[in-house]
Amino acid sequence: MSITLMAYPMAFLLSPQVAKNEKLRLAADETVVNKAVASTKLRFIRVLTNITANEADELMNSVDCTRVNSYYITPDNLKIEFTRYGKYVVANLSGGENTEALQSCGEKFFTELDQISGRNVRLIESSEFFYYNYETGYTNLKEIYANLKSEGATGIFATADEEVVASLNGQNVKYYKPTYDKKFMLEVEQKITILNIGLHGESQGNNVTYGLTNLKIQTNIKPEELKTLLKAAKYLYYEANAQTPLKSSNAVLNWSIKNGYCVAEFAGSNNAAIAKEAEIIFRKLNIAAGRDLRLINDSFTTVYTYNTNYTDKGMLLNTLTEHGAEEISESGDEVSCKLFGMEMIYYKKDGSQAYTLDITQVSDKDACQDVINDLNEEYGLNIQEMTYNKIKERLEQENMRLESEAVMDDNSIVLTIEV
């Protein structure tokens, strides 16, 4: 008597019927917790104001505080220092006994300023902008990128000033290193849209245009190709002032040259507008160029996540090696490598048997998808081969004879065993 066994390339994967149907998606599509803010210490708060530089001292003369050099101290140990930005000033708040005291004393201070000035001094175009600055333990950009990737951040940009900005859980964040400080600070933007109520008489907020920061993004665009790429992305370029008009806000984009490549310098009314414009124009420019124009020295801007059906670590390592992957390393259940210029990290999460794959430095999403499909097929064939060899070993142990074997058109293997 004989029995027939069939081994399929995908037979030993989880849900093999959907192995090739999984598509790339942004890592930010996952629900994440902002651990960066939860594990850091608030050092100071920057608050945008509509107070002009000329009226700041006059207002502070009516506040219960003491002036010490360039800053003021209130009786509850709140330290206030104003920094000038164009016509207006930013209030930098620090001190207090703890984080909660810093915030409550800051609110008390601004309530007093509102009463003295007869308006909401924090109202900027119907919103209030707060920038919470936290101490972190990060000392290099690689750690920051890894943390942002793990938390599902989007719109990750490395600036020409060695800063990193991103959008995380709906908030704009920025990592920067203060002068003479070895560790990075984390700045989190909080925008509050409000109705101007609660003030007496004719008081109202001043709507002003306020440029807080300049976002400088180093690119791999050569000066001679800039105008062509902008035209392909349907943007203009004014050579007289090296400027590109933007479309979705009042933010502006100027271009400069650094180390032989173009630097995109954004400025505008607030961080949210700048980040939005940067994401829009680089998405279009990347399509026009067929590459990620923000990819500099292995720094990346977008993380894609792929649900694989791989369960066997050893077989995964073999598959990556056979496919030409470089710099393969492993730590526990995590496997990382570089393949065709892409950085790939396989890991297991939430008790899953199958690996999840994070891919960065993707210059061509369609080509990346082809690579994923090739890896799926190769992994399946390796699993099939391993299973085939184990079956033959078991037959020998049981003194059973393989009567015949055949490879079918769909790469399945048919084994006929005499029993």
C-alpha positions, 0 to 999 in steps of 0.5 A: 500500500502507498500513501501520497504526501504533498508539500507546498511552498507556503504550507507551513506559514501562518495564513499562507493564502494571504502571504502575498496580499499583505501591503506596505503601510506606514508604521504610524498606522499602529496605535502607539503610546508616547513613551518619550514624553512620559519618561522625561523631565520637564525643564522649561516651557516656551509660550508664544505671545502677541506682546511686542518687545516695546510693551514687555517691560511696561507690562512686567512693571505691573506684575508682582515680580523681581527683575534679576539681570535679563529675567524676572522671578515671581514670589512662587519662584517662577522664572520668566525670560523674554526672548525677542523674535521680530516684533514680538516676544516669546516667554520662557518659563522655568523654575518652580518646585516641580513640574506641576508647580511650573505649569500652575505658576505659569498659568497664574502669571499669564492670567495676571498679564491678561488682566493688566493688558486687557487681552489674551496675550497668548492668542495667536490667530485664534490659537495658543501655542506652548512648547514643552521642553524635556530633558532626555537621555539621548546622546546621538541621532541614531537613538532618537531615530530608533525611538521615533520609529518604535513609537510610529512617528511620521514626517521625520526630518533631520535638519541641517542643524543636527535636529530631528523633527517629527509628528508623534501622536498628533503632536509636533516634536523636535529633538535638539542639543543645547550648546555645551550639552551632551544630551538632547532636549525634546520639545513638544508643541501643544496647540490649543484652539480657543474662543476668546471668552472670559475677558471683560469689555472690548478686550480681544486677542491680537491676530499676528503672524509669528514665525517660531522656527526655521525647519532646514532639511538637507537634501540630496538634490543637486543645484542643477536639477532643483528647478526641473524637479520642482517643475515636475512636482508642479511648483515654481522656483524664483531664481532672484531670491531662491524661493518656492511659493507654497500652497497650503499655508503662509509658510515660505520655502527658501533654498540654499546650498550646503556641501554641494547639495540643496537645503530646503529652509521652511519658515512660517506662522507655526510648526504645524504649518511648516511640517505640513508643507514639508511633508506635502512638497517632499512627497511630490518631489520624491515621486518626481525624482524616483528617490527619497530626496531627504536620504542623507548618510543613511538617515531616513524619513519614513518607516514602512511596516509589513506583516510577514508570515515568517515564524522560523528565525533560522530559516529567515536568516538563511533566506536573507543570506541567499537573497544577498542581504548585508550587515545581518545581525540578530538579538533575541527574536530581532533580525536586522539587515540591509538589502538593496539599500533598504534597512530592514528590521524583523521583530515579534510583538504582542506574543505573535508567532510571526515576524513583523518587518519595518523597512526604511530608506525606501526609494521605490515603493513598488520595487520594495514590494517586489523584493518582499514578494521575492522574499516570501517565495524564497522563504516558502521554498526554504521551508518546503525544502526543510520539511522535505528533508525532515520527511526523508529522514523520518522515513529512514528512521521508520524503515519506510521506502520512498516510492516516487517523488515529483515537483509540480508546476506550482512548485509543490512536491508530491511524495508517494510512500510505500507502507 
